[in-house]
Amino acid sequence: MNNEKIDHLWQTFLANRDPRIIERLMQHSVTLLEPESSEAAELRGLLLLGGDGDVPFAEDSPWGVPTGAGLVNALEHVWAPVAGCSPRFLAALRAEVLGLALVALEGEYLLGYLHVHGGLSDLSGEPPRDLADVPPDYPDVLWATAPTRLNPTDVVPTLAEPLPAPVRDLTAVHASLASSDIDLRLDRFTTTLGASIRANYAGEDPADYDETDDFVRAVNGEFDRRILFCTCRSAAEAYFLDMADRDPDDIPRVALSGVDGTSEQPGTPFWEWVDEALPSLLFCR
């Protein structure tokens, strides 16, 4: 579907709340995210702002959303494992998310966070309370995979040690988040760290390069314990867990690196990063 067709379907849905239209939009979004999938995504639940047009979640949903829960209650239920650590992030979710779609694809469940492209943060006044109050802007979907519950002693191969406690808490919500528009938006937010350690220029001769501060730091091994955690193509940024830079509670700080390899120090405390940086990354605000 082209953008004009998507806009037409979205505006038609806002007018009549037909879940079959959302299913078509979800199928298109999943196709962008999983282009090699041989199956069509099947809508197994839908919770919308205002509650009009809700479809109860399937009982075998891995998030265990209670029957009869509305959108806000469902969001709070899904993110309960980290609610006490990230209040501003959860407030952003409540303000930006217009619907939750439970989708079955190739025997697995995905949770789609429906929102307006670019976010609603530029709207004046209170956030919309009903889809009728939502501007007919281009819709977008963040796709989340099922939780992965790990024990504190489970070793993650990328780290060769257990996950830090806050990252393990996030895995109990989603193993990963990604946008269907991966060329422009969030490429991957991975809680199970299915990514690699940043290259450290091992074996390179600094004399062959301009000796920038970051290159010298890399040669000295300062990036050896940076674990790729999140990438955002629209911002041309990558975020790493800096295993060598930890707060007093032994939680790794989050280090920012630009597409050109530069980095910023010191890193941001983990939950502060979740509260302040993650909403803008997810909703491209």
N, C-alpha and C positions, 0 to 999 in steps of 0.2 A: 504494500500500500504506500502511496505517496503521501506527503504531508497534507495536501488538500483533502484527501480521502479521510485521513486520520482526524483532521479538524472537523470535518462534517460528521463523522461518527461520534466524536466527543460532544459536539453541540447537540446532536440528536439524543445522546444518552442523558445529558443534563436536562433535556426537556421531558423525557418520558421514563428514565431510570430502568430501561430494559436491560436485564443482566446479560442477555445474549449479545448485546453490543459490547459490553465490557469484556465478555469472553473473546470476541473477535480482536479487540484491542490487545488483550493479554496474549493471545496467540501470536499476533504480529510482533509484540515486544519480545516474547520468548524466542521467536525465530531469529531476531537480531542477536540475542544473547547466546543462543545455542543453535547456530546455523546448520549443524550436522545432525540435529535431531530428526528422527524418522517418524515421530508421532506428533499429533496435534495436542497442545495443552488443553486440559479439561478443567473448567472452573468447578471447584468443590466447596466454595464458600465465598461470601462477599459481605463486607461490613462497610457502610458508607456514612459520611458526615450527615447527620440528621436522622439516620436510620431508615429512611424511605427507600425500599428496594433491597433491603438486606436479604441475603441468602445464608442460612445457618452453616457454620463450618462443619465439615465432616468430622465424625466423632474420633477418627483415628489420626487427626492432625497431630504432628509431633510437638506442637506448642500447647496442646490441651486447653485451647480457648473455651471457656464455659459456654454451654448452650444458652442463648438469650443475651449474651454480652453484646453491647454496642461497641462502636469504634473506639471511643476513649478508653473504656474498660478493657478492651482487647489489647490496645497498645500498652496499657499499664501492666496487664498480665504477662504479655510476652517479654517486656523489659524489666520485670520485677527483680531478676537476679542482680541488676546493677542500679536499681532505682535510688538507693541511698548514696551512691557515689557520683551520680551524674544528673542532678536535678535540672540543670539548664538545658542539657541535651534532650531530656524527656519533654521539657516544655516546648522545645523546638519541634519535636515530633508531633505533639498535640496541635501545634499551630499550623504545621505545613501539610500533614498527611490528610488526604481527602477520603481515602478508602484503603482497606486491606483485602486483597484477593488471594484466596488459597487455591493453588493450581497444582494439579497432578501432571507429571511429565515423566514418562518412561519409568514408572514405578516409584518415583520419588515425589515428595511435596516441596514446592517452593512457595514462599510468601512474598507477594507483590505489594509494595508500598506505592499507592497511586498519589501523585501530587502534580502541581502545575509546574511546568518547566520554568526554572529561574526562581521559584519560590514565591511566597505571598508576603514576604517581609516588607515590600514596598507599598503595601496597602495601608491606608490610613484607618485609624480606629481599631475596633475589635476584630479578631479573626472571624471568618465566616462560620456560622453555626449550622448552615444547611447548604447542600449543593446548589440550591437556587441562587445563593449569594456569591457563588464562585465565578470569577471571570472566565469566559470561554477561551482561555489561552491553551496553548499546546500542552497536552498531558504527557507525563513521563512516569516511568516505573522504576523503582529500585527493587531488584530481585535479591531475596535472602534465602540462603540454604538452611536446612534443619540444624538444630543444636547438636553440638558434639560435647558430651559430658566426660570430662577427663578427671582422673584422680590426681591429687597433689603430687604423687610420686611418678606419674606416667611421664616417661622421657620422650621428648619431641626430637626427631632426628636432626632437624635443622639447627637446633640449639645444643643437642647432646646433653640436655638436662630438662627438667620439667618446665612447663610454661610458668611464667610469673603469675601470681595470683590474680591480678585484675584482668589479664588476658584470658585466663582460664574462666573467669566469671563471664566474659563476653562470649566465649564458646558455648555457654549454656543458653545464650539467646540465639546467635547465628554463627555458623562456621565462617560464612563470608557474605559480603554485600557487594553488588555490582550494578551498574547502570546498563540498560539495554543500548544506550547511545554511547558505546565505549570509545568511539573515536573522539568524542568531545567532553565526556564526563568522567565520573569515577570509573576507573578501570577495575580496581579490585581493592577491597578492604578485607583482609584475611586474618581471622582470629586464631586459626589453627596454624598459621605461619607456614603455609605450603609454598614458601618462597625461598630465595637463596640469600646467603650472606653476601654483603656488598664486596665487589672485587677490590683488592687492596694493592693493585699494581705490583704484585710479588714478582721479583726478578727484573723489574724495569730499572733503567739507569736514569736517575734524575737529570743527568747532564744532557739527556736527549730531549728534554722538555723545558718549557718555562717553569721556573720553580715557584709556582703559586703556593700560597699557604696551604691550600687543600691538597695539592699534590705531595708536598713535603710531609704533611700529616698522614697521607695515605701510605707513603713509603715507610714511614715510621711505625706503621701498623695500627694507627688510631682507629681505623675503620674495620678492623678485623672482626669485631664483635657487634657490628651493626646488622640487624636482621630486617629485611624488607617487610613492611607491615601494611602499607597503604600507598596507592598511586592515584594521582588525579591528573588526567591528561589536559583538561581545560586550563588548569593552573600550572602545568608543566612542572609538577612537584612530586616528590616521593618522600615518604615518611618511614623512618626506621626506629626500631627499638634499639637504643644504645645500651647494650648489656654492660658496658664498662662505666656508664654514667648513671648512678642510681640515687634515688632519694633516701632519706633516713629510714624509710620502711623497706628498703631494699627493692623498690620497684624501679625498673629501667625507665629513664626519661625518653621522650619521643624527639628524635632529631629530624630536622627538615633538610632536604637536599633539593637543589634545583636541577633542571634537566641538563645544565652544563657541568654538573658535578660539584658545584660549590655547596657549602653547607653552613649552617648556622649553629653557633654554640653560645651559651649552654642549651641543652635540650629542655623541653617543656615537661613539667610533671604530668604523668600519664592521664589522670582524671581531669586535670585542667585542660589538656589537649582535647579529650573527648567532649568536654562541655563547650569549649570555645571554637575549636577548629572543625570538628566533625560535622556540625550542622551545615556550615557553608560548603564543605566538600560534597556532602550528600545532595544538597538541594541547589548547589551552584549559585548561592546568593551573593 
